[in-house]
Amino acid sequence: MSRRSPSGRPWQTPKGHTPGWVHKVEWHQGDALKPETYAHILPGVTAVVHTIGTLFEKSGYKSAVKDGSVPRLLSSAAAAIAGSGRSTNPLEKEEKKREGSYALINRDSALTVCKAFIDSRPTVKVQGPRAFVYISAEDCNRPLVPAGYIETKREAEAGIEHVMQSNPNYRGVYIRPSLIYHPHYRPIISPIAALLDLSATIHSKAPAGFPTPSALLQTLGGLLPRPSRPELTPDSPLHSLARALTIPPIHVDHVAEAICIAADNSRTDVRGPYGVAQIRELIGWHQKGQNQAAAHA
């Protein structure tokens, strides 16, 4: 297994620890937008997993999450949302295409890597179509996160799928997690994840027709104008917010397990988008929960 990073150094936890699994991975330094820095690796791999993405444009939120700084996280999110308006200045538009932009990080990097992967001729034996697994997202962040985030994620999915249709020896898989949490690696996210999980549980237990907060948001959202790009975001920001109250957060290990299944070339049935419900089904989450309950009993 090979993995690229900007520095070429193995991954570390927020506290600077190196988990045991990183020593089983061959690390390379590369730039997703420069295929010449990694194209030589692609013939020898059976699948590619694209994890590059940003929740906020030109923001320090990732370092805030890593360091566990709530004030910096809130400040970064507020600054990103405040600066998310579309500029009419052509020079500013050109600047947004470059470093730190949604289009560059969420969309263009994935399409560039995908094209390089398809152009490579495999030197390893594979049992089925080589998989390109793209880490996308559930549309449950608007309006707390600018619409450009999910729009560029969907543009990347559409672009990858368009390429796959003319290349039957490859298949695209789009993993769409909700809020990803881990009590040790992302402790700052844990309280939010707990609240969202409680909300999802309450909504799932509510009687049919009961006026839940999610139902109220959906009703209000139906009164708003349709989005300007319905092929990417088919409903209003209030609909997206309503989904945030009903879709539970997901543990990073469950996302990783789904990715490993998707990357297995013998699983030719795994292709297309996978939201949280489909991810849980793919990894047998419900069955695992029943087994754990039986073991405790």
SELUMBA-386038 format. One record per residue (C-alpha): residue number from 1; residue in three letters; x, y, z. Coordinates in Angstrom, 1 decimal. Example, Ala and Ser with C-alpha at 12.3 -4.5 7.8 and 13.67 -1.06 7.14 Angstrom:
BEGIN
PT  1  ALA  12.3  -4.5  7.8
PT  2  SER  13.7  -1.1  7.1
This chain:
BEGIN
PT  1  MET  0.0  0.0  0.0
PT  2  SER  1.3  3.5  -0.9
PT  3  ARG  0.2  6.8  0.4
PT  4  ARG  1.1  10.3  -0.6
PT  5  SER  1.4  13.3  1.6
PT  6  PRO  2.8  16.8  1.0
PT  7  SER  5.8  16.2  3.1
PT  8  GLY  6.2  12.5  2.4
PT  9  ARG  6.3  11.8  6.1
PT  10  PRO  4.0  9.3  7.9
PT  11  TRP  0.8  10.5  9.5
PT  12  GLN  0.8  11.5  13.2
PT  13  THR  -2.0  11.9  15.8
PT  14  PRO  -2.8  15.5  17.1
PT  15  LYS  -0.5  14.6  20.1
PT  16  GLY  2.4  13.7  17.8
PT  17  HIS  2.0  9.9  18.1
PT  18  THR  2.6  7.5  15.2
PT  19  PRO  0.1  4.6  15.1
PT  20  GLY  1.5  1.2  14.3
PT  21  TRP  -0.3  1.0  10.9
PT  22  VAL  1.7  3.8  9.4
PT  23  HIS  4.8  1.6  9.4
PT  24  LYS  3.0  -0.8  7.1
PT  25  VAL  2.5  1.9  4.5
PT  26  GLU  5.0  3.1  1.9
PT  27  TRP  4.9  6.9  2.0
PT  28  HIS  5.6  9.2  -1.0
PT  29  GLN  5.8  12.9  -1.4
PT  30  GLY  3.5  14.3  -4.1
PT  31  ASP  1.2  17.1  -5.3
PT  32  ALA  -2.2  16.0  -6.5
PT  33  LEU  -2.3  18.7  -9.2
PT  34  LYS  1.1  17.5  -10.6
PT  35  PRO  0.7  14.0  -11.8
PT  36  GLU  4.4  13.8  -12.6
PT  37  THR  5.1  13.6  -8.9
PT  38  TYR  3.1  10.3  -8.4
PT  39  ALA  2.3  8.9  -11.9
PT  40  HIS  5.1  6.3  -11.5
PT  41  ILE  3.3  4.8  -8.5
PT  42  LEU  -0.1  4.3  -10.2
PT  43  PRO  0.7  1.2  -12.4
PT  44  GLY  1.5  -0.8  -9.3
PT  45  VAL  -1.7  -0.1  -7.3
PT  46  THR  -5.1  -1.9  -7.5
PT  47  ALA  -7.1  1.1  -6.3
PT  48  VAL  -6.8  4.8  -5.4
PT  49  VAL  -8.5  6.5  -2.5
PT  50  HIS  -8.7  10.3  -2.8
PT  51  THR  -9.1  12.0  0.6
PT  52  ILE  -8.1  15.6  -0.2
PT  53  GLY  -10.7  18.1  0.6
PT  54  THR  -11.4  21.3  2.6
PT  55  LEU  -14.6  22.3  4.5
PT  56  PHE  -13.8  26.0  4.4
PT  57  GLU  -11.9  28.0  1.8
PT  58  LYS  -8.6  29.5  2.9
PT  59  SER  -9.2  28.8  6.5
PT  60  GLY  -7.1  27.5  9.4
PT  61  TYR  -9.9  25.3  10.7
PT  62  LYS  -8.0  22.1  10.2
PT  63  SER  -5.1  23.2  12.4
PT  64  ALA  -7.7  24.3  15.0
PT  65  VAL  -9.4  20.9  15.0
PT  66  LYS  -6.0  19.2  15.3
PT  67  ASP  -4.9  21.4  18.2
PT  68  GLY  -8.4  21.3  19.8
PT  69  SER  -8.8  25.0  19.9
PT  70  VAL  -12.5  25.9  20.0
PT  71  PRO  -12.0  29.7  19.7
PT  72  ARG  -9.8  29.3  16.6
PT  73  LEU  -12.2  26.8  15.1
PT  74  LEU  -15.1  29.2  15.5
PT  75  SER  -13.1  32.1  14.3
PT  76  SER  -11.9  30.2  11.2
PT  77  ALA  -15.4  29.0  10.4
PT  78  ALA  -16.9  32.5  10.8
PT  79  ALA  -14.2  34.1  8.6
PT  80  ALA  -14.7  31.5  5.9
PT  81  ILE  -18.5  31.9  5.9
PT  82  ALA  -18.2  35.7  5.9
PT  83  GLY  -15.9  35.6  2.9
PT  84  SER  -17.9  33.0  0.9
PT  85  GLY  -19.8  35.6  -1.1
PT  86  ARG  -19.2  35.6  -4.8
PT  87  SER  -17.1  38.5  -6.0
PT  88  THR  -17.6  40.4  -9.2
PT  89  ASN  -14.0  41.4  -9.4
PT  90  PRO  -12.4  39.1  -12.2
PT  91  LEU  -9.0  39.3  -10.5
PT  92  GLU  -10.5  38.0  -7.2
PT  93  LYS  -12.3  35.2  -9.1
PT  94  GLU  -9.0  34.2  -10.7
PT  95  GLU  -7.4  34.2  -7.3
PT  96  LYS  -10.1  31.9  -5.8
PT  97  LYS  -9.2  29.3  -8.5
PT  98  ARG  -5.8  29.0  -6.9
PT  99  GLU  -4.6  28.0  -3.5
PT  100  GLY  -7.2  27.2  -0.9
PT  101  SER  -10.3  27.3  -3.1
PT  102  TYR  -13.1  24.7  -3.1
PT  103  ALA  -12.8  24.3  -6.9
PT  104  LEU  -9.1  23.5  -6.7
PT  105  ILE  -9.0  21.3  -3.6
PT  106  ASN  -12.4  19.5  -3.7
PT  107  ARG  -12.8  19.1  -7.4
PT  108  ASP  -9.7  19.7  -9.6
PT  109  SER  -7.4  17.7  -7.4
PT  110  ALA  -9.7  14.7  -7.6
PT  111  LEU  -10.2  14.9  -11.4
PT  112  THR  -6.5  15.3  -12.0
PT  113  VAL  -5.6  12.2  -9.9
PT  114  CYS  -8.5  10.2  -11.5
PT  115  LYS  -7.3  11.0  -15.0
PT  116  ALA  -3.7  10.0  -14.1
PT  117  PHE  -5.0  6.8  -12.6
PT  118  ILE  -7.0  5.9  -15.7
PT  119  ASP  -4.1  6.8  -18.0
PT  120  SER  -1.8  4.4  -16.1
PT  121  ARG  -1.4  0.8  -17.3
PT  122  PRO  -1.6  -1.7  -14.4
PT  123  THR  1.4  -3.9  -13.8
PT  124  VAL  -0.4  -5.8  -11.0
PT  125  LYS  -3.0  -8.5  -11.3
PT  126  VAL  -6.6  -7.3  -10.4
PT  127  GLN  -9.7  -9.4  -10.1
PT  128  GLY  -12.0  -6.7  -11.4
PT  129  PRO  -12.3  -3.0  -12.3
PT  130  ARG  -9.7  -0.9  -10.5
PT  131  ALA  -11.6  1.4  -8.0
PT  132  PHE  -11.2  5.1  -7.6
PT  133  VAL  -12.7  5.9  -4.2
PT  134  TYR  -13.5  9.6  -3.7
PT  135  ILE  -14.3  10.9  -0.2
PT  136  SER  -17.3  13.2  -0.7
PT  137  ALA  -19.9  14.3  1.8
PT  138  GLU  -23.6  14.2  2.8
PT  139  ASP  -25.4  17.4  2.0
PT  140  CYS  -26.1  18.3  5.6
PT  141  ASN  -23.8  21.3  6.2
PT  142  ARG  -25.5  24.2  4.5
PT  143  PRO  -25.9  27.1  5.5
PT  144  LEU  -23.4  26.6  8.3
PT  145  VAL  -20.8  25.8  5.5
PT  146  PRO  -20.9  27.7  2.2
PT  147  ALA  -22.7  25.9  -0.6
PT  148  GLY  -19.5  25.9  -2.7
PT  149  TYR  -18.3  23.0  -0.5
PT  150  ILE  -21.0  20.5  -1.4
PT  151  GLU  -21.3  21.9  -5.0
PT  152  THR  -17.6  21.2  -5.8
PT  153  LYS  -17.9  17.7  -4.1
PT  154  ARG  -20.8  16.9  -6.5
PT  155  GLU  -19.0  18.4  -9.5
PT  156  ALA  -16.1  16.0  -8.7
PT  157  GLU  -18.4  13.0  -8.4
PT  158  ALA  -20.0  13.9  -11.8
PT  159  GLY  -16.7  14.4  -13.5
PT  160  ILE  -15.3  11.1  -12.2
PT  161  GLU  -18.4  9.2  -13.2
PT  162  HIS  -18.3  10.7  -16.6
PT  163  VAL  -14.8  9.4  -17.1
PT  164  MET  -15.7  6.0  -15.7
PT  165  GLN  -18.5  5.5  -18.2
PT  166  SER  -16.0  5.2  -21.1
PT  167  ASN  -13.5  3.2  -19.1
PT  168  PRO  -15.1  -0.1  -18.0
PT  169  ASN  -11.9  -1.4  -16.4
PT  170  TYR  -12.4  1.2  -13.7
PT  171  ARG  -15.3  2.1  -11.3
PT  172  GLY  -16.0  5.1  -9.2
PT  173  VAL  -17.1  4.9  -5.5
PT  174  TYR  -18.2  8.1  -3.7
PT  175  ILE  -18.2  7.8  0.1
PT  176  ARG  -20.5  10.5  1.6
PT  177  PRO  -20.0  10.7  5.4
PT  178  SER  -21.7  13.1  7.7
PT  179  LEU  -19.8  14.6  10.6
PT  180  ILE  -16.7  12.4  11.1
PT  181  TYR  -15.6  12.0  14.7
PT  182  HIS  -13.0  10.2  16.8
PT  183  PRO  -12.7  10.7  20.6
PT  184  HIS  -8.9  10.7  20.5
PT  185  TYR  -7.9  12.1  17.1
PT  186  ARG  -10.7  14.7  16.9
PT  187  PRO  -11.8  15.4  20.5
PT  188  ILE  -13.0  18.9  19.7
PT  189  ILE  -15.7  17.3  17.5
PT  190  SER  -16.9  14.8  20.0
PT  191  PRO  -19.5  17.1  21.9
PT  192  ILE  -21.0  18.2  18.6
PT  193  ALA  -21.1  14.5  17.4
PT  194  ALA  -22.9  13.5  20.6
PT  195  LEU  -25.6  16.2  20.2
PT  196  LEU  -26.2  15.3  16.6
PT  197  ASP  -26.3  11.6  17.4
PT  198  LEU  -28.9  12.3  20.1
PT  199  SER  -30.9  14.4  17.6
PT  200  ALA  -30.9  11.6  15.0
PT  201  THR  -32.0  9.1  17.6
PT  202  ILE  -34.9  11.3  18.9
PT  203  HIS  -36.0  12.0  15.3
PT  204  SER  -36.0  8.3  14.4
PT  205  LYS  -38.2  7.5  17.4
PT  206  ALA  -40.7  10.3  16.8
PT  207  PRO  -44.2  9.2  15.7
PT  208  ALA  -45.1  9.7  12.1
PT  209  GLY  -46.5  13.2  11.6
PT  210  PHE  -45.0  14.5  14.8
PT  211  PRO  -43.8  18.2  14.3
PT  212  THR  -40.1  17.6  14.8
PT  213  PRO  -37.5  20.4  14.3
PT  214  SER  -36.4  18.6  11.1
PT  215  ALA  -39.9  18.5  9.8
PT  216  LEU  -40.4  22.2  10.6
PT  217  LEU  -37.2  23.1  8.7
PT  218  GLN  -38.3  21.1  5.7
PT  219  THR  -41.6  22.9  5.7
PT  220  LEU  -39.9  26.3  5.9
PT  221  GLY  -37.4  25.3  3.3
PT  222  GLY  -40.2  24.5  0.8
PT  223  LEU  -41.1  28.2  0.9
PT  224  LEU  -37.7  29.3  -0.2
PT  225  PRO  -36.6  29.8  -3.9
PT  226  ARG  -35.0  26.8  -5.6
PT  227  PRO  -31.2  26.8  -5.6
PT  228  SER  -29.5  28.3  -8.7
PT  229  ARG  -27.8  24.9  -9.4
PT  230  PRO  -30.4  22.2  -8.6
PT  231  GLU  -28.3  19.5  -10.2
PT  232  LEU  -25.8  20.0  -7.4
PT  233  THR  -27.9  21.1  -4.5
PT  234  PRO  -31.5  20.2  -5.3
PT  235  ASP  -33.1  21.8  -2.3
PT  236  SER  -32.7  24.8  0.1
PT  237  PRO  -30.2  25.3  2.9
PT  238  LEU  -33.0  24.6  5.4
PT  239  HIS  -33.5  21.2  3.9
PT  240  SER  -29.8  20.6  4.3
PT  241  LEU  -29.9  21.7  8.0
PT  242  ALA  -32.9  19.4  8.5
PT  243  ARG  -30.8  16.5  7.3
PT  244  ALA  -28.1  17.4  9.8
PT  245  LEU  -30.6  16.7  12.6
PT  246  THR  -31.6  13.3  11.3
PT  247  ILE  -28.4  11.9  9.8
PT  248  PRO  -26.1  10.6  12.6
PT  249  PRO  -22.4  11.4  12.7
PT  250  ILE  -20.1  8.6  11.8
PT  251  HIS  -16.9  7.2  13.4
PT  252  VAL  -13.7  7.5  11.3
PT  253  ASP  -13.1  3.8  11.7
PT  254  HIS  -16.4  3.0  10.0
PT  255  VAL  -15.6  5.3  7.1
PT  256  ALA  -12.2  3.6  6.8
PT  257  GLU  -13.8  0.2  6.8
PT  258  ALA  -16.2  1.2  4.0
PT  259  ILE  -13.3  2.5  2.0
PT  260  CYS  -11.4  -0.7  2.4
PT  261  ILE  -14.4  -2.7  1.1
PT  262  ALA  -14.9  -0.3  -1.8
PT  263  ALA  -11.2  -0.6  -2.7
PT  264  ASP  -11.4  -4.4  -2.9
PT  265  ASN  -11.4  -5.1  -6.7
PT  266  SER  -13.4  -8.3  -6.2
PT  267  ARG  -16.4  -6.1  -5.0
PT  268  THR  -17.5  -5.1  -8.4
PT  269  ASP  -21.0  -4.5  -7.0
PT  270  VAL  -19.7  -1.5  -4.9
PT  271  ARG  -19.9  1.6  -7.1
PT  272  GLY  -21.6  5.0  -7.1
PT  273  PRO  -22.6  7.1  -4.0
PT  274  TYR  -22.7  5.8  -0.5
PT  275  GLY  -24.4  8.0  2.2
PT  276  VAL  -24.2  7.2  5.9
PT  277  ALA  -27.1  4.7  5.7
PT  278  GLN  -25.4  2.9  2.8
PT  279  ILE  -22.0  3.0  4.5
PT  280  ARG  -23.5  1.3  7.6
PT  281  GLU  -25.1  -1.3  5.4
PT  282  LEU  -21.9  -1.9  3.5
PT  283  ILE  -19.9  -2.6  6.7
PT  284  GLY  -22.6  -4.6  8.4
PT  285  TRP  -23.0  -2.0  11.1
PT  286  HIS  -26.5  -3.0  12.2
PT  287  GLN  -25.5  -6.7  12.5
PT  288  LYS  -22.4  -5.7  14.5
PT  289  GLY  -24.5  -3.7  16.9
PT  290  GLN  -26.8  -6.7  17.4
PT  291  ASN  -23.8  -9.0  18.0
PT  292  GLN  -22.3  -6.6  20.5
PT  293  ALA  -25.7  -6.3  22.4
PT  294  ALA  -25.9  -10.1  22.5
PT  295  ALA  -22.4  -10.3  23.8
PT  296  HIS  -23.1  -7.8  26.6
PT  297  ALA  -26.3  -9.7  27.5
